[in-house]
Every structure is written in structure tokens, then in C-alpha cells.
Amino acid sequence: MSRAFTREEDSENAIAGIGERPISPHRNLVTERGLAMIEENLADLRDILAKAERKADRERIAVVSRDLRYWTARRENAELSVPEPGSDQVRFGMGVTLQGDDDRKVHWKIVGEDEADPAKGTISHVSPMAVALFGKKVGDVAVVNDKEWEIVKLSES
């Protein structure tokens, strides 16, 4: 067997071995922004795939196709959820300001898994903090990792 044939075979195995992106078993709740993000990702990936196909870049085609399958599945099972205006209970899509035992305040917006970015103040609806907050009102206390957080403010964004 020639070296060239071996390298090509290895390359095919590497491409085939990229695997699928795991899909969460949780409901795919999304905010309006999250739904728009999914649509943007799909549009971008379609453009990237077209360019990769023109260049016959098999590895890029494989990776982008995998990502397209992921985002297509996420779009198909996305459930847009908008908080009820004036709700006095923590719900998906709401902003929650919390105060810890040390009087430090933090603000989180509860969003879908794909749009969550704690560094930007958004947490997934399946995170321990969000789960502990759901259904609570201003003045209630949520306990996460043995730390108490009092809900001091709710906002619709």
C-alpha cells in the first residue's frame, strides 16, 4: 500500500470521526433573541458550506454539515417562550437581581441553553441557579451550593 493511499485513508477516518454535536435532552426553550441567533447560525453555516463545496474542502464540509444538522435540529424543536408581562414570579426569559449573604448583587437573565453566557449575564434555564429561582417572587430566598440569594428585583429583560 502506498503512503499516499494511507494518508488519504487516515484523513477520511479523521473526518468521519468528528461525531455529532450532542443535543440536550431538555426542552429547547428560547427567547426571541435566541431564536434569531439560531436563524443567524443557520444562514451563516449555509454560506460557509457553499464556499467549502466550491473549494471541495471535504474536512470543512464535514464539520459545517455536522453543525448544520445540530442547528437545524435546534430550530425544529425550539419553543419560543416570552415571560408574561407584569409577572411577579421568576419565569423563563426574565431578568433577576439577587443579593447574596455578603450584600453583593448579581443580575442574571434566564435564557435557553444555546444562548446562555454567564460572562454576559445570561444563564441557562436548566442551570441550578435558574431551577432554584423559578416560581419565586421578590423577597424569596433561593439556595444554590449552600449559599442563600435573596431575590431583590425582577425585570422582563
Sequence and secondary structure as in RCSB ss.txt:
>XXXX:A:sequence
MSRAFTREEDSENAIAGIGERPISPHRNLVTERGLAMIEENLADLRDILAKAERKADRERIAVVSRDLRYWTARR
ENAELSVPEPGSDQVRFGMGVTLQGDDDRKVHWKIVGEDEADPAKGTISHVSPMAVALFGKKVGDVAVVNDKEWE
IVKLSES
>XXXX:A:secstr
  HHHHHHHHHHHHHHTT      SS EEE HHHHHHHHHHHHHHHHHHHHHHHHT HHHHHHHHHHHHHHHHHH
HTEEE    TT  S  TT EEEEEETTS EEEEEEE GGG BGGGTEEETTSHHHHHHTT  TT EEEETTEEEE
EEEEE  
